């Protein structure tokens, strides 16, 4: 058998994907990084300034405000999405028709566009005409300015995001649960394990790869939150909900500082890469050491 012949054939089949990957993935990544080293406002040629954009970021109060807001959003949304998604998956992991209906009802919001979700919840939260405040007033509770109060705006966005995305995490957890052999639960019960014992010693360890995947995906999506915030609050009130991606959009497509916006994007990319590596080490390398 001529291994080189078959290797060349395999390479030819892979070549279209490699070309597309280089042109539309790797190329823009490298090009974007080069732009981050320049001063460029679309008009005229980019001016190379080295790491000046990254130095500027370290002293930019607006950037750090967006960073703190993004971390606040991530810290609230990710644990809720993971915890509630797992809870709903455990609840709906049964063949009953009510469970099937619950899965569909929970997952249905995920198919909506984020702008639609933002508009829907902006109406629900409306101080004067919103559905939520309507029922609060019926209960003799004063209407809450959900999207205009500096303390309530970000939690309101988190609630809307949770309603929109929890169905996705539920479905992934549900797939992981259904891959666990029933024989393992039977063996655990024979050894005297109750529901909590089965969950702790069978379900959680075997869901580790699924949990890792969900945490990584929800972290990435949460750090890149933009659409619902842009539609619901546009970064207000008093910049309390402006996020990193919205700040990137502002400096890049409203202020036309493309080099500076690229630097913001690469700081975000670096943060996500470090988080993914830390989680990979914690979930797998540390787990194997045990």
JORAZI-V541236 format. One record per residue. SS is DSSP state (@ for helix, = for strand, . for the rest). PHI is phi in radians with two decimals (999 if undefined). D_CENTER is the distance of its C-alpha to the mean C-alpha in whole Angstrom. Layout:
((SS	PHI	D_CENTER) (SS	PHI	D_CENTER))
This chain:
((.	999	48) (.	-1.55	47) (@	-1.16	43) (@	-1.12	43) (@	-1.12	44) (@	-1.24	41) (@	-1.13	39) (@	-1.16	40) (@	-1.13	39) (@	-1.08	35) (@	-1.09	35) (@	-1.11	36) (@	-1.19	34) (@	-1.43	31) (@	-1.00	32) (@	-1.01	30) (@	-1.16	27) (@	-1.09	27) (@	-1.11	29) (@	-1.10	26) (@	-1.12	23) (@	-1.18	26) (@	-1.30	26) (@	-1.90	23) (@	-2.10	20) (@	-1.14	22) (@	-1.02	25) (@	-1.07	22) (@	-1.10	20) (@	-1.16	24) (@	-1.09	25) (@	-1.10	22) (@	-1.14	23) (@	-1.12	26) (@	-1.14	26) (@	-1.13	24) (.	-1.69	28) (=	-2.23	29) (=	-1.88	30) (.	-2.57	30) (.	-2.03	30) (.	1.33	30) (.	-1.38	34) (.	1.50	36) (.	-1.49	35) (.	-1.10	32) (=	-1.89	34) (=	-1.19	33) (.	-2.27	33) (.	1.18	31) (.	-1.62	29) (@	-1.05	30) (@	-1.12	26) (@	-1.23	24) (@	-1.14	27) (@	-1.10	27) (@	-1.02	23) (@	-1.15	25) (.	-2.05	27) (.	-1.76	25) (@	-1.06	24) (@	-1.14	22) (@	-1.11	20) (@	-1.24	20) (@	-1.11	19) (@	-1.12	16) (@	-1.11	15) (@	-1.09	16) (@	-1.09	14) (@	-1.16	11) (@	-1.11	12) (@	-1.10	13) (@	-1.10	10) (@	-1.10	8) (@	-1.10	11) (@	-1.49	12) (@	-1.40	9) (@	-1.12	8) (@	-1.05	11) (@	-1.19	12) (@	-1.11	10) (@	-1.23	11) (@	-1.15	14) (@	-1.21	15) (@	-1.08	14) (@	-1.16	16) (@	-1.07	19) (@	-1.18	19) (@	-1.10	19) (@	-1.11	22) (@	-1.18	23) (@	-1.66	23) (.	-1.44	24) (.	-2.73	28) (.	-1.42	30) (.	-1.10	31) (@	-1.12	31) (@	-1.09	29) (@	-1.19	26) (@	-1.10	26) (@	-1.09	26) (@	-1.10	23) (@	-1.07	21) (@	-1.11	21) (@	-1.13	21) (@	-1.29	18) (@	-1.43	16) (@	-0.93	18) (@	-1.06	16) (@	-1.14	13) (@	-1.38	15) (.	-1.32	16) (.	-1.22	15) (@	-1.06	13) (@	-1.16	16) (@	-1.15	18) (@	-1.05	15) (@	-1.08	16) (@	-1.15	20) (@	-1.06	20) (@	-1.30	19) (@	-1.12	20) (@	-1.24	24) (@	-1.05	23) (.	-1.49	23) (.	-0.94	26) (.	-1.12	28) (.	-1.65	31) (.	-2.05	30) (.	-1.25	27) (@	-1.10	27) (@	-1.16	26) (@	-1.20	28) (@	-1.05	31) (@	-1.31	31) (@	-1.11	31) (@	-1.14	34) (@	-1.04	35) (.	-1.57	35) (.	1.11	37) (.	-1.88	33) (.	-1.01	33) (.	-1.07	31) (.	-1.85	27) (.	-1.37	26) (.	-0.96	23) (.	-1.70	21) (.	-2.02	24) (.	-1.62	24) (.	-1.12	23) (.	-1.61	22) (.	-1.81	21) (@	-1.09	19) (@	-1.19	15) (@	-0.99	16) (@	-1.13	17) (@	-1.14	13) (@	-1.09	12) (@	-1.06	14) (@	-1.09	13) (@	-1.15	10) (@	-1.07	11) (@	-1.04	14) (@	-1.35	12) (@	-1.82	9) (@	-1.13	11) (@	-1.10	13) (@	-1.18	11) (@	-1.11	11) (@	-1.08	14) (@	-1.11	16) (@	-1.14	14) (@	-1.10	16) (@	-1.08	19) (@	-1.10	19) (@	-1.14	19) (@	-1.12	22) (@	-1.31	24) (.	-1.54	25) (.	-1.43	26) (.	-1.08	30) (@	-1.13	32) (@	-1.05	35) (@	-1.17	33) (@	-1.17	32) (@	-1.10	36) (@	-1.13	37) (@	-1.14	35) (@	-1.17	37) (@	-1.10	40) (.	-1.39	39) (.	1.70	39) (.	-1.38	35) (.	-1.56	34) (@	-1.09	31) (@	-1.16	29) (@	-1.11	31) (@	-1.10	30) (@	-1.14	26) (@	-1.28	26) (@	-1.75	28) (@	-2.05	27) (@	-1.14	24) (@	-1.07	22) (@	-1.07	23) (@	-1.36	23) (.	-1.58	20) (@	-1.01	19) (@	-1.08	17) (@	-1.14	15) (@	-1.10	14) (@	-1.04	13) (@	-1.05	11) (@	-1.14	9) (@	-1.10	9) (@	-1.08	8) (@	-1.13	6) (@	-1.19	4) (@	-1.10	5) (@	-1.06	4) (@	-1.14	2) (@	-1.22	3) (@	-1.17	6) (.	-1.73	6) (.	-1.03	7) (.	-2.63	10) (@	-1.01	12) (@	-1.17	12) (@	-1.18	13) (@	-1.06	16) (@	-1.34	17) (@	-1.38	18) (.	-2.25	19) (.	0.94	19) (.	1.57	18) (.	-1.52	21) (.	-1.41	23) (.	0.95	24) (.	1.10	21) (.	-1.36	19) (.	-2.14	16) (.	-1.21	16) (.	-1.95	13) (@	-1.05	13) (@	-1.20	12) (@	-1.18	15) (@	-1.14	17) (@	-1.03	17) (@	-1.06	18) (@	-1.12	20) (@	-1.26	22) (@	-1.49	22) (@	-1.94	23) (@	-1.95	25) (.	-1.65	26) (.	1.01	27) (.	-1.81	26) (@	-1.18	24) (@	-1.12	25) (@	-1.16	24) (@	-1.09	20) (@	-1.14	20) (@	-1.12	21) (@	-1.05	18) (@	-1.09	16) (@	-1.35	17) (@	-1.13	17) (@	-1.10	13) (@	-1.06	13) (@	-1.11	15) (@	-1.07	13) (@	-1.15	11) (@	-1.13	14) (@	-1.12	15) (@	-1.08	13) (@	-1.11	12) (@	-1.17	16) (@	-1.11	17) (@	-1.14	15) (@	-1.06	17) (@	-1.16	20) (@	-1.20	19) (@	-1.35	19) (@	-1.98	21) (@	-1.13	24) (@	-1.16	24) (@	-1.13	24) (@	-1.19	27) (@	-1.11	29) (.	-1.18	29))
